[in-house]
Amino acid sequence: MTDPPTFNCSACGAPNYPEAGKAQMPCAYCGANIKIPEKMRVKATPRVDPAPSKAKPVVSLEKDAPDILRKAQPIAIKAWNMYAYWTWIRWLLPTCLVVTLIAIAICAALGMLPVLLAAIR
């Protein structure tokens, strides 16, 4: 098998392969703009794009509504449950904090009770 034809760069002397459909190109090694000799020029091959794929069918809400709702139902249920938990926690945390503070105050008062009774006697 024969190697494709090459030509040397006029700036650095490195071998370059001609680009198809171009009269000038940058050197692959030094980047200098070089002119491709007439006998080395290659015609560009036409590029064929593949046929576009078939378009997806349009969603008909009247026909697809039951399927869409069936798919969305678990998400809606989870969202509702998270809202219910949030409202419960929103009530529970301040209530627990208040009850804890009241319990601390009662314990402190009961702890001071013997000291107060001894001071009164």
ChimeraX attribute file (.defattr): number of C-alpha atoms within 10 A of each C-alpha:
attribute: neighborCount
match mode: 1-to-1
recipient: residues
	/A:1	3
	/A:2	4
	/A:3	5
	/A:4	8
	/A:5	11
	/A:6	13
	/A:7	15
	/A:8	14
	/A:9	21
	/A:10	13
	/A:11	13
	/A:12	12
	/A:13	12
	/A:14	14
	/A:15	15
	/A:16	18
	/A:17	16
	/A:18	21
	/A:19	16
	/A:20	13
	/A:21	11
	/A:22	13
	/A:23	15
	/A:24	14
	/A:25	17
	/A:26	15
	/A:27	22
	/A:28	13
	/A:29	13
	/A:30	12
	/A:31	12
	/A:32	14
	/A:33	14
	/A:34	16
	/A:35	17
	/A:36	22
	/A:37	11
	/A:38	8
	/A:39	6
	/A:40	16
	/A:41	18
	/A:42	14
	/A:43	10
	/A:44	10
	/A:45	8
	/A:46	6
	/A:47	6
	/A:48	6
	/A:49	6
	/A:50	6
	/A:51	6
	/A:52	6
	/A:53	6
	/A:54	6
	/A:55	6
	/A:56	6
	/A:57	6
	/A:58	6
	/A:59	9
	/A:60	8
	/A:61	10
	/A:62	7
	/A:63	9
	/A:64	10
	/A:65	12
	/A:66	11
	/A:67	11
	/A:68	11
	/A:69	11
	/A:70	10
	/A:71	11
	/A:72	11
	/A:73	12
	/A:74	11
	/A:75	11
	/A:76	12
	/A:77	11
	/A:78	11
	/A:79	12
	/A:80	12
	/A:81	12
	/A:82	12
	/A:83	12
	/A:84	12
	/A:85	12
	/A:86	12
	/A:87	11
	/A:88	11
	/A:89	12
	/A:90	11
	/A:91	11
	/A:92	11
	/A:93	11
	/A:94	11
	/A:95	12
	/A:96	11
	/A:97	11
	/A:98	11
	/A:99	12
	/A:100	12
	/A:101	12
	/A:102	12
	/A:103	12
	/A:104	12
	/A:105	12
	/A:106	12
	/A:107	12
	/A:108	11
	/A:109	12
	/A:110	12
	/A:111	11
	/A:112	11
	/A:113	12
	/A:114	11
	/A:115	10
	/A:116	12
	/A:117	9
	/A:118	8
	/A:119	8
	/A:120	7
	/A:121	5
